[in-house]
Amino acid sequence: MNRGRINLLIDALLFLALSAMLGIGLLIRYVLVPGYRRWEIYGRNVDLSFCGLDRHDWGAIHYLVGLLLAGLLVLHVALHWGAIVAVSRKLIPNRLLRRLVAIGLAVVALSAMAFSLFVEPDVLERPRGAGRRHHQAPVGRGHGR
């Protein structure tokens, strides 16, 4: 398979994965709503599913498609690296500035990917059987790392 066909295949897969991410995200947000919204919409506690999967199952699929999308994006960038370097040299002729921009982008990207490894959740106390409450104060921090 030649390079052009590989690029086309990867781009098509990127488009499909992005479309799936959007579709599943909208499904989770607007159709398979969380518990408190079910009471607002249906007036009672109901279980919602689509194709036999609930919002948490679809969330897991959403996550896996996101990983696929990230992998395809890395592959796409690797295959287009020569063009990226050529365009960046043309747009930012100063080598030092070009390196600073690249380092800045790398720091922002790595920070965005890794921030969840360094945060602790707010732990809220809920009585057994109680639903989600937005007005309760945090009673402690998450477990230490």
N, C-alpha and C positions, 0 to 999 in steps of 0.2 A: 504494500500500500504506500503510495507516495505521500510526501509531506502535505500537499494541498488537501488530499482526502482526509488525512489524519486531523488536520486543522478544522476542516468542515465537520467531521464527526464530533470532535471535542466541543466545537461551538454549538452544534445541535444538542448535544447532551447538556451543556451548560444552560441553554435556553429551556430545555425540558425540566431540568432540576430547579431552575429559578421559578418556572411556572408552577411546579409542584409545591415549592416552598410557599409561594403566594396563595395558592388555592387551599392548601392545608391550614395555613395561618388564618385565612378568612373563615374556613370551616370551624376552627376552634374558637375564634373570636365571636362569630355571629350566629352560629348554628348550635354547636355543642357548648353552650354557655355554662359558666360555673354555677354552683349551687344557689347562691344568693339571687342570681338573675333568673333561675328556674322558678323561684317563688314569685318573682315579679311578673314573669311572662305567663306561666301556667297556673299560678295560684295554689300550687301544691308542690311537694317534693317528688320529682320524677327523675328517672334515669334516661339520659339521652345517648343515642348511639347512631352511627352511620356505618353501614356494611358490617354490623356486629362489633364495631370498635367504639369505645367511649373517647372522651376528650384526652384522657391520659395516654391511651394507646396511640391516638393520632399525634399527640405531642412527641411520643417516642419516634414515630415515623418521621415527623418534621425534623427532629434532631439528626436522624440518620441521613435524611436527604440533605440537610445542611452540611454534614461532614462530606458527603459525596460532592456537593457543590464546591466546598473549599478545596478538595483534592483536585477536581477538574480545573478550578481557577489557577491553582499552583502549576498544573501541567500546561495550561494555556499560556501563562506568563513565561514559563520555561521555554516553550516552543517559539515565543515571540520575543525572547530576550534581546536578540540582535537588533530588532526594530526599536525596542524600547530604549536601548543604549544609543542608537543612532539619533532618534528623535530628541532624547534628553541632551545629547551633545549639541544639537542644533539650537534647541530652545534655551539652554543654559551653557553658553560657551566657556564660562569661567569654571575651571576644574574644581577649585576649592568650594565654590558655591554649590556646584552639582553634587559633590560629596556630602556637604552639609544637608542639602535637601534630601538626599537618599538616606542619610543617617536619621534625620528627623522623621521621615516616613516610616522607617523601620522601627524606631522607638514607639511611635504612636500605634502602629499595627501590633507590635508585640505587647504593648500595654493593654490594648483592647482585647487581645486574645487571652491574656494571663490574669487580668484583674480579679476574676472570680476565685482564683486560688488564694487570694490575700484578704478577702472580706469575710466578715462574720455576720450571720443573719440576726435580726432582732427576734427574740423568742417571746411570744405572747402567750400568756396563760389563758386557757379557755375551759370553761366547765364542760364536762362530758356531754356530748349531744348538742352543744351550742354551735351555731353557724359562724361564719366569718364575721368578725367585728372590726370595724375601722377605728373605733373610738377608744379601744383599750390601750393602756400604756405598756411599753415593754417592761418585763419583769427581770430581764437579765440578758446577757449576751450569749451567743452560741458557744459551743464547746471550743476549748483552746486548741491551738495547733502547734 
